[in-house]
């Protein structure tokens, strides 16, 4: 995540104010929780949610490690994924978690990441290349796609309704609890059923 650790409350954080403006204008904001879940020595960190993930109106997403399987029973919240609560407001975040570990996606041709981390390249070349990365930003992208599916089913969906649909459809991750995994691992099919029945 390119987010920064929270140093002020959501009421005074300029990024949170920008999120509020966006939501008040009908947008849905999906933000990564951040990658401050543990110290370099592996000690868990509480309260590491980065801004704008700390904002109440953002749908904040932590990362799960699917361990390369389709079976959800072995999914775990990635140790680097930031845990709540939010530092100054003590809100329960993240809202949900989604796959974020070892995600393969398009590689930005000629980018600093591409040049610096050549070992992360997995296939293709030039403008048709693929990269493997991990982080709550990858998980936020997964949820952004899921929100697009929800909006396709109901174009009038508000940010609050989208967050509730994602949370109610999610599968709780017991070993992470609310502070590590929020409502749980997203299940877009369950969330879509709720939207369509609503």
VEXDREN-2710 file (C-alpha; in Angstrom, 1 decimal):
% VEXDREN-2710
k/r/px/py/pz
1/UNK/0.0/0.0/0.0
2/UNK/1.1/3.5/-0.7
3/UNK/-1.0/4.8/2.2
4/UNK/0.5/6.4/5.2
5/UNK/0.1/5.6/8.9
6/UNK/-2.6/7.7/10.5
7/UNK/-1.3/10.7/12.4
8/UNK/-4.6/12.4/13.0
9/UNK/-8.3/11.7/13.5
10/UNK/-10.6/11.0/10.6
11/UNK/-12.3/14.4/11.3
12/UNK/-9.1/16.3/10.6
13/UNK/-7.2/14.0/8.1
14/UNK/-7.3/15.7/4.7
15/UNK/-7.5/12.4/2.9
16/UNK/-10.6/11.5/5.0
17/UNK/-12.2/14.8/4.1
18/UNK/-11.5/14.0/0.4
19/UNK/-13.2/10.6/0.9
20/UNK/-16.2/12.3/2.5
21/UNK/-16.5/14.7/-0.4
22/UNK/-16.3/11.8/-2.9
23/UNK/-18.9/9.8/-1.1
24/UNK/-21.2/12.8/-0.7
25/UNK/-21.0/13.2/-4.5
26/UNK/-22.1/9.6/-5.1
27/UNK/-18.8/7.8/-5.5
28/UNK/-17.8/4.6/-3.7
29/UNK/-14.3/4.7/-2.2
30/UNK/-12.4/1.5/-1.8
31/UNK/-9.1/1.8/0.1
32/UNK/-6.4/-0.6/1.2
33/UNK/-5.9/-1.2/4.9
34/UNK/-2.1/-0.8/4.5
35/UNK/0.8/-3.2/5.0
36/UNK/1.7/-2.4/8.6
37/UNK/0.5/-5.6/10.2
38/UNK/3.8/-6.7/11.7
39/UNK/7.3/-5.4/12.6
40/UNK/10.4/-6.5/10.6
41/UNK/10.9/-9.2/13.3
42/UNK/7.3/-10.5/12.8
43/UNK/5.7/-9.0/15.9
44/UNK/2.0/-8.1/15.2
45/UNK/1.1/-4.5/15.2
46/UNK/-2.3/-3.3/16.2
47/UNK/-3.7/0.0/15.0
48/UNK/-1.7/0.1/11.8
49/UNK/-4.6/1.0/9.4
50/UNK/-3.2/3.6/6.9
51/UNK/-5.1/6.6/5.6
52/UNK/-7.4/6.8/3.7
53/UNK/-8.3/3.3/4.9
54/UNK/-8.9/4.8/8.4
55/UNK/-11.8/6.9/7.0
56/UNK/-15.2/5.9/8.1
57/UNK/-16.8/6.4/4.7
58/UNK/-14.1/4.3/2.9
59/UNK/-14.6/0.6/2.3
60/UNK/-11.3/-0.6/3.9
61/UNK/-9.8/-3.8/2.6
62/UNK/-7.2/-6.0/4.2
63/UNK/-5.4/-8.9/2.4
64/UNK/-5.8/-12.6/2.8
65/UNK/-3.4/-15.3/1.7
66/UNK/-5.4/-17.9/-0.2
67/UNK/-2.3/-20.2/-0.1
68/UNK/-2.8/-20.8/-3.8
69/UNK/-6.0/-22.9/-3.4
70/UNK/-9.7/-22.3/-4.3
71/UNK/-10.7/-23.8/-0.9
72/UNK/-11.5/-21.1/1.6
73/UNK/-10.8/-23.3/4.6
74/UNK/-7.1/-22.6/4.5
75/UNK/-7.3/-18.8/3.9
76/UNK/-5.6/-16.6/6.4
77/UNK/-5.2/-12.9/6.8
78/UNK/-1.8/-12.1/5.5
79/UNK/0.6/-11.2/8.4
80/UNK/1.6/-7.9/6.7
81/UNK/-2.1/-6.7/6.4
82/UNK/-2.8/-3.8/8.7
83/UNK/-5.0/-4.5/11.7
84/UNK/-7.4/-2.1/13.4
85/UNK/-8.6/-0.4/15.3
86/UNK/-8.0/3.0/13.7
87/UNK/-5.4/4.7/15.7
88/UNK/-7.2/7.8/17.0
89/UNK/-10.9/7.1/16.4
90/UNK/-10.7/3.4/17.6
91/UNK/-13.1/2.4/14.8
92/UNK/-13.2/-1.3/13.7
93/UNK/-11.3/-1.6/10.5
94/UNK/-10.7/-3.2/8.0
95/UNK/-14.3/-3.6/6.8
96/UNK/-13.5/-6.8/4.8
97/UNK/-10.6/-8.8/3.5
98/UNK/-9.9/-10.1/0.0
99/UNK/-7.2/-12.1/-1.9
100/UNK/-4.1/-9.9/-1.9
101/UNK/-1.1/-12.3/-1.7
102/UNK/0.9/-13.2/-4.8
103/UNK/-1.7/-11.6/-7.2
104/UNK/-0.7/-11.7/-10.9
105/UNK/-1.8/-8.7/-12.9
106/UNK/-0.6/-6.4/-15.7
107/UNK/2.9/-5.0/-15.4
108/UNK/3.4/-1.3/-16.0
109/UNK/5.8/-1.3/-18.9
110/UNK/8.9/0.8/-18.2
111/UNK/7.8/1.5/-14.6
112/UNK/10.1/1.9/-11.6
113/UNK/8.6/-1.3/-10.1
114/UNK/9.2/-3.2/-13.3
115/UNK/12.8/-2.1/-13.5
116/UNK/13.6/-2.5/-9.8
117/UNK/11.9/-5.8/-9.1
118/UNK/12.6/-7.8/-12.2
119/UNK/12.1/-11.1/-10.3
120/UNK/8.4/-10.2/-9.9
121/UNK/7.9/-10.5/-13.7
122/UNK/6.0/-13.7/-14.4
123/UNK/5.1/-13.7/-18.1
124/UNK/4.9/-11.8/-21.4
125/UNK/6.9/-8.8/-22.5
126/UNK/6.6/-5.1/-23.3
127/UNK/3.0/-3.9/-23.0
128/UNK/1.8/-7.5/-22.7
129/UNK/3.7/-8.4/-19.5
130/UNK/2.5/-9.7/-16.1
131/UNK/3.8/-9.1/-12.6
132/UNK/3.2/-10.8/-9.3
133/UNK/2.7/-8.6/-6.2
134/UNK/1.3/-8.9/-2.7
135/UNK/-0.3/-6.3/-0.5
136/UNK/-3.6/-4.8/0.7
137/UNK/-3.6/-2.6/-2.4
138/UNK/-4.0/-5.8/-4.5
139/UNK/-6.9/-6.8/-2.2
140/UNK/-8.5/-3.4/-2.7
141/UNK/-8.4/-3.8/-6.4
142/UNK/-10.2/-7.2/-6.1
143/UNK/-12.9/-5.5/-4.0
144/UNK/-13.1/-2.5/-6.5
145/UNK/-14.0/-5.1/-9.2
146/UNK/-16.6/-6.7/-6.9
147/UNK/-18.1/-3.3/-6.2
148/UNK/-18.4/-2.8/-9.9
149/UNK/-20.4/-6.0/-10.1
150/UNK/-22.7/-4.8/-7.4
151/UNK/-23.2/-1.5/-9.2
152/UNK/-24.0/-3.4/-12.4
153/UNK/-26.8/-5.2/-10.5
154/UNK/-28.0/-2.0/-8.9
155/UNK/-26.7/1.3/-10.4
156/UNK/-28.3/3.3/-7.6
157/UNK/-26.3/1.6/-4.9
158/UNK/-24.8/4.1/-2.3
159/UNK/-21.5/3.7/-0.7
160/UNK/-23.1/2.7/2.6
161/UNK/-25.3/0.1/0.9
162/UNK/-22.3/-1.4/-1.0
163/UNK/-20.3/-1.6/2.3
164/UNK/-23.2/-3.4/4.1
165/UNK/-23.7/-5.8/1.2
166/UNK/-20.0/-6.7/1.2
167/UNK/-20.0/-7.2/4.9
168/UNK/-23.2/-9.2/5.1
169/UNK/-22.0/-11.4/2.3
170/UNK/-18.5/-11.9/3.8
171/UNK/-17.3/-15.1/5.4
172/UNK/-15.9/-14.4/8.9
173/UNK/-12.2/-15.3/9.4
174/UNK/-12.2/-16.5/13.1
175/UNK/-8.5/-16.5/13.6
176/UNK/-8.2/-12.9/12.6
177/UNK/-11.3/-11.5/14.4
178/UNK/-12.9/-8.2/13.7
179/UNK/-9.7/-6.2/14.2
180/UNK/-7.7/-8.3/11.7
181/UNK/-10.4/-9.4/9.2
182/UNK/-13.3/-7.1/9.6
183/UNK/-16.6/-8.8/8.6
184/UNK/-14.6/-11.4/6.8
185/UNK/-13.5/-12.6/3.4
186/UNK/-15.6/-11.1/0.6
187/UNK/-18.1/-13.4/-1.1
188/UNK/-19.4/-11.4/-4.1
189/UNK/-21.9/-14.0/-5.1
190/UNK/-23.6/-13.8/-1.6
191/UNK/-23.4/-10.0/-1.8
192/UNK/-25.0/-9.9/-5.2
193/UNK/-27.8/-12.2/-4.1
194/UNK/-28.6/-9.7/-1.3
195/UNK/-28.6/-6.8/-3.8
196/UNK/-30.9/-8.6/-6.2
197/UNK/-33.3/-9.6/-3.4
198/UNK/-33.3/-6.1/-1.8
END
